[in-house]
Amino acid sequence: MSNIISIVGRPNVGKSTLFNRLTKSRHAIVDSISGVTRDRHYGKVDWNGREFSVIDTGGYVTGSDDIFEAEIRKQAEIAISESDLVIFMVDVEAGITGMDQELAQILRQSDTKVLVVANKVDNNDRLPQASEFYAFGMGEIYSISSINGMGTGELLDEIVLSLKDSKEDSKEGLPRFAVVGRPNVGKSSLVNALVGEDRNIVTDIAGTTRDAIDTHYTAFGHDFILVDTAGVRKKGKVHEDLEFYSVMRSIRAIENCDVVILLIEALEGMNAQDMNIFHLAERNSKGVVILVNKWDTMDKKETNTI
């Protein structure tokens, strides 16, 4: 079982700097200007033999004139609901702000485990300032400096202690084929066509895929598991950022499979999100099979069309 950790917080608390330190990369743009992380960044962390994934989200904002505000806020909320653990970053220099309070309220209402991380504790003299954040009522406060690394080792120790252990079941050991792709590209229809039953609810509405479903499949004398992110999309969630949700689900599916079946749509071809999914599979050293769906919608098909 893969473990996904999301870093959330208002702009400019140091989320991207912590992401870069944990993943030992410079993947996320770091700047003192609020809101520079508008795209999500994905990285792998290995600490004392335990591996997990980290998502760096955009800064949670309310009441600004930023046209990306609503989108960033939605992505943070999706990250909270889809992660196994959330790092809630705050800033000892600014103390508790209104945006911190709003985000803390959302986190308290979720079932996801939360670690409150007080950043910019660059020396021991600042440690007492972090005690302010106990007011959230969310347990222990982890004081760190994402710039110089102070306290990040202890934070990683706590993250590892909080990770879910891999659970073996009767299907363990069978090859796993994950069917991934953009919303409404035909993933559930493909699985249903292969197994010969309507195991997954299929509609024409993008985003009807909700929970990962494992389907035991036998073909040509071989047994394996087909994994599809399938289920019913709740009506109350129609505002969700489907692209981000798809990426979150793809990360989990890819990490738990042996071979990735990347489904793309004939008329649209490979777009940026398809390439993101492909690179996720490549980064995780998975085999990749690319399937072109809805081929019947193509006019003037030639052998060299693809």
TITORVO-845026 format. One line per field, with one value per residue (C-alpha): x, y, z; residue in one letter. Coordinates in pm, 1 decimal. Layout:
<rs>
c1: X | ...
c2: Y | ...
c3: Z | ...
res: a | ...
</rs>
This chain:
<rs>
c1: 0.0 | 136.3 | 130.7 | 63.2 | 157.1 | 26.6 | 177.4 | -90.1 | -90.0 | -143.2 | 98.7 | 458.6 | 485.2 | 760.8 | 575.8 | 783.2 | 1110.3 | 1014.5 | 907.5 | 1246.0 | 1431.2 | 1232.9 | 1259.6 | 1618.2 | 1522.0 | 1468.3 | 1148.7 | 913.7 | 970.7 | 1061.8 | 1010.2 | 922.0 | 620.9 | 298.6 | 130.2 | 419.3 | 316.2 | 13.3 | 95.5 | 115.1 | 451.0 | 502.9 | 809.7 | 934.7 | 1089.7 | 1288.1 | 1355.3 | 1514.4 | 1394.6 | 1033.1 | 918.4 | 628.8 | 506.6 | 479.1 | 244.1 | 322.4 | -4.8 | -65.3 | -110.3 | -457.8 | -602.5 | -935.1 | -1048.9 | -768.1 | -785.6 | -590.4 | -784.1 | -629.9 | -760.6 | -1062.0 | -862.5 | -581.0 | -830.7 | -1009.2 | -679.8 | -585.4 | -922.5 | -883.9 | -532.0 | -665.2 | -936.3 | -713.8 | -398.3 | -300.3 | -141.0 | -137.8 | 143.9 | -25.8 | 243.9 | 230.8 | 481.1 | 617.2 | 707.1 | 345.4 | 177.5 | -181.4 | -365.8 | -726.1 | -636.7 | -460.8 | -776.4 | -995.3 | -769.7 | -739.2 | -1118.8 | -1129.6 | -856.7 | -1034.3 | -1343.0 | -1150.3 | -1063.1 | -705.3 | -422.5 | -263.2 | 81.2 | 102.4 | 445.3 | 568.7 | 822.0 | 1090.4 | 1212.8 | 1566.3 | 1719.5 | 1630.4 | 1534.0 | 1225.2 | 1103.9 | 874.0 | 693.2 | 572.9 | 366.1 | 106.5 | -14.7 | -134.7 | -442.6 | -552.3 | -618.3 | -458.0 | -195.7 | 182.0 | 356.3 | 665.1 | 908.0 | 1132.1 | 1332.6 | 1276.9 | 1570.9 | 1844.4 | 1687.9 | 1647.4 | 1386.8 | 1316.4 | 1472.3 | 1234.4 | 946.3 | 1039.6 | 1061.0 | 705.2 | 579.3 | 723.3 | 563.4 | 228.4 | 246.2 | 12.8 | 173.5 | 139.6 | -136.8 | -114.8 | -429.8 | -520.8 | -448.0 | -96.6 | 165.7 | -49.0 | 66.5 | -123.6 | -226.2 | -342.3 | -576.2 | -507.5 | -586.2 | -778.1 | -1137.5 | -1394.8 | -1138.3 | -1299.9 | -1107.9 | -1409.4 | -1553.8 | -1224.5 | -1222.6 | -1588.3 | -1518.8 | -1229.3 | -1401.8 | -1740.6 | -1949.3 | -2053.2 | -1829.9 | -1783.3 | -2054.7 | -1998.4 | -2151.0 | -2069.5 | -1998.9 | -1629.4 | -1530.9 | -1763.8 | -1455.7 | -1420.4 | -1259.2 | -998.9 | -1153.2 | -946.3 | -1082.1 | -944.0 | -899.0 | -794.8 | -684.4 | -474.0 | -421.4 | -279.8 | -425.5 | -371.8 | -540.5 | -692.5 | -698.9 | -939.2 | -1025.0 | -1398.6 | -1716.3 | -1980.6 | -1887.6 | -2085.3 | -2325.0 | -2201.4 | -1852.9 | -1931.7 | -1700.6 | -1388.5 | -1081.2 | -1107.0 | -761.4 | -597.4 | -819.8 | -720.0 | -351.3 | -392.7 | -562.0 | -308.3 | -21.6 | -173.3 | -266.7 | 73.3 | 263.8 | 57.1 | 88.6 | 340.9 | 223.4 | 48.4 | -215.8 | -233.6 | -557.3 | -571.4 | -848.7 | -805.3 | -936.2 | -738.5 | -417.3 | -152.1 | -196.6 | -6.0 | -191.0 | -125.7 | 243.5 | 234.2 | 87.2 | 344.3 | 629.4 | 482.8 | 498.3 | 850.7 | 966.2 | 827.9 | 999.3 | 674.1 | 606.9 | 376.7 | 125.6 | -43.9 | -395.8 | -580.4 | -952.6 | -1253.6 | -1075.3 | -1415.6 | -1449.3 | -1151.9 | -1214.8 | -983.3 | -792.5 | -464.6 | -202.1 | 24.7 | -244.3 | -102.9
c2: 0.0 | 336.3 | 628.9 | 982.2 | 1283.6 | 1629.0 | 1958.4 | 2225.3 | 2578.3 | 2938.7 | 3102.0 | 3169.6 | 2948.1 | 2739.1 | 2440.2 | 2420.4 | 2461.5 | 2169.0 | 1966.0 | 2026.9 | 1930.1 | 1610.8 | 1498.6 | 1627.0 | 1820.6 | 2171.8 | 2070.3 | 2322.3 | 2691.0 | 2871.6 | 3245.4 | 3494.0 | 3608.4 | 3447.4 | 3196.4 | 3088.2 | 2720.5 | 2702.3 | 2364.1 | 2052.3 | 1887.2 | 1518.8 | 1359.3 | 1041.8 | 1024.0 | 736.9 | 765.7 | 479.0 | 227.6 | 351.1 | 509.6 | 748.1 | 1011.7 | 1384.4 | 1633.1 | 2004.9 | 2195.4 | 2559.0 | 2797.7 | 2800.5 | 3150.6 | 3325.8 | 3677.4 | 3771.5 | 3916.2 | 3620.2 | 3455.9 | 3122.4 | 3146.3 | 2917.9 | 2661.3 | 2648.9 | 2616.4 | 2327.1 | 2148.4 | 2180.9 | 2035.6 | 1743.0 | 1678.9 | 1664.5 | 1411.3 | 1191.9 | 1176.8 | 932.4 | 1210.6 | 1590.9 | 1824.9 | 2149.7 | 2415.9 | 2741.3 | 3021.8 | 3135.5 | 3476.2 | 3556.2 | 3357.0 | 3239.8 | 3415.3 | 3408.4 | 3179.3 | 2941.4 | 2927.8 | 2852.1 | 2574.5 | 2431.4 | 2413.6 | 2211.8 | 1980.2 | 1921.1 | 1808.1 | 1556.7 | 1199.6 | 1239.6 | 1239.4 | 1585.8 | 1695.0 | 2066.0 | 2188.5 | 2530.2 | 2653.5 | 2923.8 | 2809.5 | 2882.4 | 2865.9 | 2751.4 | 3105.5 | 3074.7 | 2746.5 | 2913.4 | 3098.8 | 2767.6 | 2696.6 | 2945.2 | 2684.1 | 2448.7 | 2672.7 | 2472.3 | 2176.0 | 1936.5 | 1773.9 | 1803.2 | 2088.3 | 1999.0 | 2290.6 | 2299.2 | 2522.3 | 2412.3 | 2631.6 | 2499.6 | 2158.9 | 2201.6 | 1956.3 | 1786.9 | 1459.1 | 1440.3 | 1528.4 | 1245.3 | 1003.9 | 1096.6 | 1065.4 | 714.6 | 615.3 | 736.4 | 550.0 | 263.0 | -78.1 | -277.6 | -535.6 | -864.4 | -1030.0 | -1329.8 | -1134.1 | -1044.4 | -1168.6 | -1153.7 | -906.3 | -578.5 | -380.4 | -24.3 | 138.3 | 511.2 | 818.2 | 1144.6 | 1164.1 | 1011.2 | 858.2 | 515.0 | 342.4 | 173.9 | 76.7 | -96.0 | -294.3 | -392.5 | -502.5 | -720.4 | -888.9 | -913.4 | -747.0 | -400.7 | -410.2 | -33.2 | 226.2 | 399.1 | 730.9 | 1002.5 | 1248.4 | 1315.2 | 1223.3 | 934.0 | 738.8 | 758.3 | 465.1 | 216.2 | -121.1 | -437.5 | -694.8 | -1048.8 | -1132.8 | -1454.2 | -1463.5 | -1707.6 | -1919.2 | -1634.9 | -1464.1 | -1097.0 | -794.4 | -507.4 | -183.6 | 93.6 | 409.0 | 348.5 | 424.0 | 694.9 | 1059.6 | 1223.3 | 1494.8 | 1730.0 | 1718.9 | 1856.2 | 2152.8 | 1939.0 | 1990.1 | 1670.3 | 1695.8 | 1717.6 | 1441.0 | 1221.3 | 1284.4 | 1196.8 | 869.8 | 794.1 | 832.6 | 578.4 | 334.8 | 356.4 | 297.9 | -14.4 | -177.5 | -360.7 | -243.2 | 83.3 | 78.7 | 442.9 | 509.0 | 811.3 | 943.6 | 915.5 | 1261.1 | 1446.4 | 1246.2 | 1282.4 | 1600.1 | 1746.2 | 1540.0 | 1218.0 | 1305.0 | 1372.9 | 1028.3 | 872.2 | 1040.0 | 921.5 | 564.8 | 619.1 | 767.3 | 462.7 | 221.4 | 66.0 | -97.8 | 111.5 | 7.5 | 294.3 | 222.8 | 456.5 | 450.5 | 576.1 | 488.8 | 468.8 | 847.8 | 906.2 | 998.4 | 900.3 | 648.7 | 541.0 | 295.1 | 586.3 | 792.7 | 722.1
c3: 0.0 | -99.7 | 139.5 | 17.0 | 228.4 | 135.2 | 248.9 | 294.2 | 434.1 | 338.7 | 89.3 | 179.2 | 489.0 | 327.8 | 181.3 | -136.5 | 53.9 | 279.4 | -24.9 | -188.7 | 129.1 | 183.5 | -179.3 | -215.4 | -526.3 | -657.4 | -833.8 | -674.5 | -749.2 | -428.6 | -399.5 | -128.4 | -332.2 | -210.8 | -438.1 | -658.7 | -623.9 | -849.5 | -997.9 | -786.2 | -737.3 | -669.9 | -518.2 | -350.8 | -5.0 | 148.4 | 521.8 | 713.5 | 456.4 | 441.9 | 118.2 | 70.1 | -174.6 | -108.8 | -277.2 | -256.8 | -295.4 | -374.8 | -83.1 | 75.2 | 31.6 | 89.3 | 12.2 | -225.5 | -576.6 | -716.9 | -1001.5 | -898.6 | -541.3 | -582.3 | -778.9 | -523.3 | -239.1 | -412.8 | -470.7 | -104.6 | -2.2 | -242.9 | -114.8 | 241.2 | 154.0 | -63.3 | 151.0 | 421.6 | 624.2 | 601.1 | 701.0 | 805.3 | 778.0 | 971.4 | 1025.9 | 1365.1 | 1221.6 | 1132.9 | 1410.1 | 1372.4 | 1089.5 | 975.1 | 685.6 | 926.4 | 1136.2 | 833.8 | 713.7 | 1067.3 | 1081.7 | 757.5 | 886.9 | 1217.9 | 1026.5 | 814.3 | 906.9 | 784.8 | 1037.7 | 1063.0 | 1180.4 | 1263.3 | 1153.5 | 1268.3 | 1014.5 | 1028.5 | 1371.3 | 1257.1 | 1607.6 | 1959.3 | 2063.3 | 1841.8 | 1991.1 | 2250.4 | 1968.7 | 1825.4 | 2138.6 | 2008.2 | 1760.1 | 2035.8 | 2022.2 | 1715.1 | 1945.6 | 1696.1 | 1914.5 | 1908.2 | 1725.7 | 1521.3 | 1500.9 | 1196.3 | 967.7 | 608.6 | 503.2 | 732.3 | 806.2 | 1181.2 | 1312.7 | 978.6 | 1092.4 | 1388.2 | 1155.8 | 919.1 | 1212.5 | 1312.1 | 953.4 | 925.3 | 1257.1 | 1121.7 | 790.1 | 717.6 | 702.1 | 382.9 | 417.1 | 236.1 | 108.1 | -102.0 | -418.9 | -310.6 | -550.9 | -864.4 | -1132.7 | -1108.3 | -1417.8 | -1344.5 | -1596.6 | -1580.4 | -1787.1 | -1794.9 | -1669.1 | -1906.6 | -2139.9 | -2102.0 | -1820.6 | -1659.1 | -1998.9 | -2083.5 | -1758.7 | -1805.2 | -2164.0 | -2051.2 | -1757.8 | -1930.8 | -1660.6 | -1546.1 | -1240.6 | -1254.2 | -1298.5 | -1633.2 | -1738.3 | -1990.1 | -1707.8 | -1657.3 | -1304.7 | -1226.3 | -1120.0 | -744.1 | -561.7 | -680.4 | -766.2 | -798.8 | -1042.3 | -1058.8 | -1427.1 | -1601.1 | -1965.1 | -2168.0 | -1859.2 | -1648.4 | -1342.0 | -1267.1 | -1110.9 | -1309.4 | -1109.6 | -1208.0 | -1015.6 | -1022.8 | -828.9 | -806.2 | -789.3 | -511.4 | -630.5 | -361.7 | -508.4 | -855.0 | -791.3 | -758.2 | -973.2 | -1177.3 | -1325.4 | -983.9 | -848.4 | -1143.5 | -1076.0 | -706.2 | -796.5 | -1069.6 | -823.5 | -588.6 | -866.1 | -1035.6 | -713.0 | -641.0 | -982.1 | -1197.8 | -1540.5 | -1632.0 | -1905.1 | -2013.4 | -2197.3 | -2428.7 | -2651.4 | -3027.6 | -3117.6 | -2850.7 | -2858.9 | -2587.6 | -2386.6 | -2092.2 | -1832.3 | -2026.7 | -2029.9 | -1654.4 | -1594.6 | -1828.6 | -1640.0 | -1307.8 | -1436.3 | -1568.1 | -1236.0 | -1053.8 | -1298.4 | -1420.7 | -1753.0 | -1973.1 | -2239.9 | -2428.2 | -2556.5 | -2793.2 | -2715.4 | -2916.5 | -3240.9 | -3410.0 | -3376.8 | -3607.1 | -3971.3 | -4254.4 | -4043.9 | -4198.0 | -4077.9 | -3989.9 | -3810.2 | -3464.7
res: m | s | n | i | i | s | i | v | g | r | p | n | v | g | k | s | t | l | f | n | r | l | t | k | s | r | h | a | i | v | d | s | i | s | g | v | t | r | d | r | h | y | g | k | v | d | w | n | g | r | e | f | s | v | i | d | t | g | g | y | v | t | g | s | d | d | i | f | e | a | e | i | r | k | q | a | e | i | a | i | s | e | s | d | l | v | i | f | m | v | d | v | e | a | g | i | t | g | m | d | q | e | l | a | q | i | l | r | q | s | d | t | k | v | l | v | v | a | n | k | v | d | n | n | d | r | l | p | q | a | s | e | f | y | a | f | g | m | g | e | i | y | s | i | s | s | i | n | g | m | g | t | g | e | l | l | d | e | i | v | l | s | l | k | d | s | k | e | d | s | k | e | g | l | p | r | f | a | v | v | g | r | p | n | v | g | k | s | s | l | v | n | a | l | v | g | e | d | r | n | i | v | t | d | i | a | g | t | t | r | d | a | i | d | t | h | y | t | a | f | g | h | d | f | i | l | v | d | t | a | g | v | r | k | k | g | k | v | h | e | d | l | e | f | y | s | v | m | r | s | i | r | a | i | e | n | c | d | v | v | i | l | l | i | e | a | l | e | g | m | n | a | q | d | m | n | i | f | h | l | a | e | r | n | s | k | g | v | v | i | l | v | n | k | w | d | t | m | d | k | k | e | t | n | t | i
</rs>
